[in-house]
């Protein structure tokens, strides 16, 4: 009689919802139920809400606690002594007979809010017994006072709890694996099942504004999530109110579905602008102002942008007046200072009321998570920017993939100096923190090598995302104690040099986590984590990402990487067909994205980048089209032959070398024809040669040209 009573009681106070019961019935008679461990309530929840008589494999010492004994009588208990080798053998034998047995592979209640270390033992038990593995996700119990997350998350009396049962699976190690290697293999498979479970049960199929409201419900309206150099912290309530107020103004001067250019630096105002556009169905198109007016005008043409939002103060401080003047000849430049004057005290009051009631009225708003959330621009092989269209679900899926591998919490402070027109800075540096209760501090430039470390020290920053170029520069300028509070330093966008890795380890005691991605993958494809780390690699693929390696002639190990997953872009906007979305497609079919990178994937799933097949250079994390360099050279010296290649650069990752047959070639000539083009596009060195290597077809032989550049 106690079990039905507890079922009704828990359903009433925690609104417990059980999902996926059909998967439970499909599992068969011999089932090893694996679950994340969120709180002391977990055994009670599973014992009460799962059908049949459930057996719990539980630590002997824990089972002897007086307060737990009454609840354990609701189910069968299989006591285990982790210090006794025979315990696992007895459990294997137990699972060879009909039973539904629950195991918590983490072995302890989480103290981070995420999945913790997964022990190899349960994986080996599943392999040896060949019992069906049934993943179960408990969500919401971590916010109760029965969890171990006090002072980490906002605990509540009666949060909603969801128990979701996923499709059953099995663990079977290859026959040739024995002993420790077999045990580690099974443990790794079990860990992947757990992380896949955490992602599959996450709520990423929604809009970014809906995710913002969800984060406010979890962390509270007064929780601070954003700040910049003006030192006016934004709480969730203030951020949502500002978004609603500005959104009403922008709604009057734009139309639904319009692509609106954003030329603004890292700041809380930029964040509000982006969210305002997204809320009312406009797509922010982040203009890379470092490319100059030529690059921005090309981007506006590609995405059919008629209106660009900017700031007079920003243009003045960044010395972009000439670029702004050229831009204003093609599009309407609107200044935030002028728009702010249209927000009256009455409008602010209305915004505040609407903010407080947003959880009610936004539910009835028709909004698809497949709508475009942002357009980010990258260089194309023709030398013109391509627009990468990411949906709300693309961005949120990438967040949930990261959360399944790395733990973040509301106490974290992110120092974000990467510009928002960069996918790394937009998705990971900006959206990830505000939608997960972290505080992000916007710093306008990554080039202030002495100031950024000082800001990390002043803010007590715990997380930082950067490129090798910036991290190496900070290490030289920083005091040894500037990064004392740093939990994670994640490197991406370019290869992490051994020297950078070593100086951070020796000077600061910090292990840099290197990752890999692209704007097209929103952007994280893989990353090393504290639990899964291998130096020299870029980590393992994100959960639920598929990959294929296309064989490349001359490459014995690895191949050209193609990926597919929920974080893959909606498609490209191309200059030759402005405004028309070109969905991703590769030789493996629709939905697949060809990265153009040559990689190798080892037996444990770690990725090693061998090189890139695309005609791009990555300079300080920025993609530069080598075709653009050659076009500039042709413009300067139309009668000569030119080839742009790349060579390694210790400071910036890569450098551009221009080979030309023009005898009088000089950097000054190139600068004269490069009006409106960023200086990063100009070659670091011009080599005058008698002959540029060409193939029999008449095309330039780039491998030979690279060797010629190496020889000097």
C-alpha positions, -999 to +999 in steps of 0.1 A: +000+000+000+030+023+006+041+024-031+008+037-045+006+063-017+041+075-025+033+075-062+004+099-056+023+120-031+054+125-053+033+132-083+015+159-064+044+177-048+070+173-076+046+169-106+067+138-116+063+129-152+073+095-166+083+093-203+092+065-225+075+036-207+073+017-239+111+015-240+109-001-205+087-029-218+109-034-249+139-041-228+131-077-220+134-098-188+171-092-180+177-055-177+205-034-162+190+000-157+216+028-157+207+063-144+223+096-137+226+103-099+211+137-091+200+134-054+191+112-025+156+110-040+168+090-071+163+054-057+129+064-043+118+079-076+129+049-096+115+024-071+081+041-070+076+050-107+091+021-126+069-009-129+077-044-114+100-051-085+132-032-090+165-043-075+191-017-066+228-024-067+239-002-038+270+004-017+269-017+014+278+012+037+251+034+022+225+007+026+231+005+063+222+042+069+192+043+093+172+070+074+175+050+041+165+016+054+127+023+054+128+033+017+149+004+007+122-019+019+101-007-011+125-026-035+150-054-035+186-045-026+217-060-040+245-048-016+279-042-032+313-037-016+334-017-041+365-028-023+357-065-028+364-080-063+338-107-059+310-081-057+311-075-095+312-112-102+281-117-080+263-089-098+272-105-132+256-138-121+226-119-107+220-103-141+221-136-159+187-144-144+155-124-150+158-091-131+154-054-134+184-040-116+193-003-112+230+008-112+243+043-108+275+042-130+288+074-114+289+057-080+280+090-062+255+118-063+267+146-086+283+176-070+286+195-103+251+192-117+265+172-147+274+136-152+306+128-132+332+101-137+317+069-151+333+037-136+343+009-159+328-018-136+291-014-147+302-015-184+321-048-178+290-062-159+268-054-190+294-070-213+298-102-192+262-107-184+249-096-218+219-080-200+200-053-219+212-018-209+183+006-203+193+043-199+171+064-176+175+102-172+163+118-139+159+156-144+148+182-119+157+164-086+191+182-086+172+214-077+157+199-046+171+201-011+179+164-014+208+171-038+244+181-031+243+213-051+237+238-023+254+271-032+260+259-067+224+261-081+192+277-068+175+250-048+137+250-046+111+232-025+091+214-052+107+216-087+092+196-115+109+162-119+110+142-151+120+105-155+127+097-191+134+062-203+154+059-235+155+030-260+174-001-247+208-011-260+236-036-253+273-035-247+295-060-265+332-057-266+352-072-296+363-107-290+400-099-294+400-075-264+410-090-231+416-080-195+421-043-188+417-032-224+383-049-226+372-034-193+382+001-205+365-003-238+332-013-220+336+016-196+340+040-226+309+027-243+289+031-211+302+067-207+291+074-243+257+060-236+254+082-206+264+114-224+242+105-254+214+101-229+220+135-214+219+151-248+190+132-262+168+142-232+178+178-233+154+205-245+171+221-275+142+221-300+130+256-289+138+292-296+166+310-280+142+334-262+123+304-249+156+290-236+163+323-219+129+322-201+137+286-191+171+297-177+154+325-157+129+300-142+159+278-131+183+305-118+159+333-108+151+367-124+176+386-102+206+363-112+233+383-131+242+370-165+260+397-184+283+427-179+306+449-199+331+477-194+303+501-184+299+480-153+261+478-153+253+442-146+223+427-164+201+402-145+177+379-164+148+403-157+167+434-168+180+416-200+145+404-209+130+438-202+156+456-224+151+430-251+113+436-251+117+474-252+142+475-280+124+448-298+092+469-300+112+497-317+130+474-342+097+457-350+084+490-364+113+496-388+119+461-400+097+432-413+093+396-402+120+374-418+143+403-427+180+399-424+193+429-403+230+437-402+247+442-368+279+461-367+286+464-330+314+454-306+311+430-276+288+446-252+255+440-233+238+464-258+248+441-286+234+412-268+201+430-263+200+439-300+205+403-311+179+390-288+154+418-298+158+409-335+154+371-328+123+377-306+103+393-334+114+370-362+142+390-376+176+374-383+207+393-370+235+391-396+268+397-378+291+419-399+328+414-395+339+450-393+376+439-394+372+430-431+367+467-441+338+482-460+344+460-491+339+428-471+309+442-453+292+454-485+298+420-500+282+404-470+252+428-472+247+419-509+249+382-502+223+382-474+202+410-490+207+432-460+190+466-463+194+478-427+225+478-405+224+486-368+255+503-353+265+529-328+281+563-332+303+559-301+316+525-315+323+540-349+342+568-333+363+547-309+370+520-335+379+546-361+354+532-386+340+564-400+353+559-435+339+523-436+306+536-422+304+563-449+309+537-477+284+513-461+258+541-458+258+545-496+244+510-500+223+503-469+205+523-442+226+528-411+206+530-379+222+541-347+214+526-313+216+561-297+187+573-319+166+541-313+171+545-275+154+579-276+122+562-288+120+541-257+098+562-233+092+556-196+058+542-205+075+518-229+099+507-201+070+500-178+052+480-204+084+461-210+087+453-174+051+440-171+056+419-202+089+406-188+072+394-156+044+376-176+067+363-204+063+327-193+026+329-199+022+349-232+053+335-250+038+300-248+012+311-273+036+327-297+040+308-330+077+303-334+096+274-350+130+264-336+140+258-372+138+295-379+172+312-386+187+326-354+218+342-369+239+347-400+276+346-396+300+353-425+331+334-436+353+337-467+344+317-498+367+301-523+357+328-548+370+354-524+336+367-514+321+361-479+296+332-475+267+336-451+263+307-427+227+304-415+223+288-381+189+280-366+178+283-330+180+245-327+215+244-342+228+267-316+210+252-286+219+217-297+256+226-297+251+240-262+235+208-249+262+187-266+289+207-247+269+204-214+268+166-218+306+165-218+317+195-196+301+207-164+291+244-162+273+260-133+258+293-122+289+302-103+311+304-134+322+337-149+331+337-186+356+363-199+345+367-235+368+388-257+361+370-289+340+392-313+304+382-318+308+381-356+330+350-349+310+318-343+332+309-313+324+343-297+288+342-306+276+307-298+301+297-271+313+330-256+279+348-256+249+325-259+262+295-239+267+315-207+235+335-207+213+304-214+230+284-186+231+308-157+267+317-160+279+353-161+296+365-193+318+396-192+321+413-226+355+427-234+356+446-268+390+434-281+412+403-278+442+424-289+448+441-255+473+415-245+482+431-211+447+441-201+428+408-208+448+389-181+443+417-157+405+415-164+405+378-157+422+385-124+398+413-115+366+394-124+377+361-108+370+345-142+366+308-143+362+301-180+379+316-211+377+307-248+404+318-271+428+310-300+464+300-299+475+334-311+457+352-282+465+327-255+502+328-264+502+366-263+484+367-229+509+342-214+538+365-222+522+395-206+503+380-177+513+377-141+516+341-129+486+347-106+463+364-131+444+332-140+444+318-105+406+311-105+404+296-141+387+262-143+386+259-181+407+275-209+395+262-242+414+268-274+399+266-309+399+282-344+436+274-350+461+247-340+473+249-304+511+252-306+532+231-282+549+262-269+516+277-259+504+246-242+537+243-223+539+279-211+503+278-198+511+246-179+543+258-164+534+294-157+498+291-146+493+254-139+465+253-164+459+225-190+444+241-221+415+221-236+419+221-274+388+218-296+379+218-332+350+232-352+337+255-379+310+281-382+290+255-401+289+233-371+277+260-347+307+258-341+320+230-318+326+196-335+349+182-309+367+192-277+390+177-251+375+176-217+388+171-181+376+135-182+385+127-218+418+143-228+446+134-252+473+160-259+479+167-296+443+159-305+412+181-307+391+157-286+362+135-294+331+142-314+301+158-298+272+135-288+250+124-317+274+136-344+280+112-373+312+113-393+328+098-424+363+100-437+365+104-474+397+087-488+422+111-502+450+100-526+483+102-509+469+101-474+474+067-458+458+074-424+426+093-421+408+112-448+387+143-455+361+148-427+324+149-434+300+154-404+263+153-398+243+162-367+217+185-350+243+213-349+250+214-386+240+247-403+208+252-422+228+262-452+249+288-471+240+322-486+262+326-516+272+358-535+263+343-569+227+336-556+219+363-530+193+355-504+188+319-515+196+293-489+218+264-501+213+235-476+244+215-467+253+186-489+284+165-496+293+133-514+275+114-486+242+131-492+220+159-479+226+172-444+263+163-445+289+190-442+323+186-459+348+203-436+376+202-461+399+191-433+421+160-434+418+143-401+426+109-384+403+093-358+419+068-334+403+038-317+392+059-288+375+085-310+401+112-306+406+134-336+440+145-350+440+173-376+464+164-404+459+195-426+433+214-446+424+209-482+406+242-486+423+272-501+422+292-469+446+306-444+438+308-407+456+339-393+450+346-356+418+325-359+404+344-389+398+326-421+414+344-451+407+334-487+439+329-506+419+336-538+413+372-525+451+377-522+456+365-558+428+387-570+445+417-554+478+408-570+461+405-604+445+439-599+479+454-591+499+435-618+475+422-644+502+409-667+520+387-642+511+352-627+506+349-590+501+321-564+492+326-527+503+299-503+506+296-465+534+287-442+534+282-404+537+312-382+546+309-345+526+340-335+495+338-357+493+302-367+498+308-405+513+334-427+505+342-464+533+341-489+526+356-524+546+342-553+546+365-583+564+369-616+561+407-614+597+418-611+589+452-595+563+438-571+561+456-537+538+457-507+530+493-514+515+484-548+492+459-532+481+484-505+472+509-532+446+485-547+433+472-514+410+500-505+383+488-480+401+455-475+415+444-441+452+444-437+450+407-426+444+398-462+478+413-473+506+388-476+533+388-450+560+383-477+562+388-515+585+364-533+595+374-568+601+342-589+610+335-625+582+310-629+551+300-608+547+262-609+518+250-630+502+216-638+499+202-672+463+215-673+476+250-669+464+253-633+487+264-606+505+236-588+500+247-552+519+219-535+550+228-556+544+265-550+544+258-512+577+240-515+591+269-535+580+293-507+596+271-481+629+271-499+629+309-497 
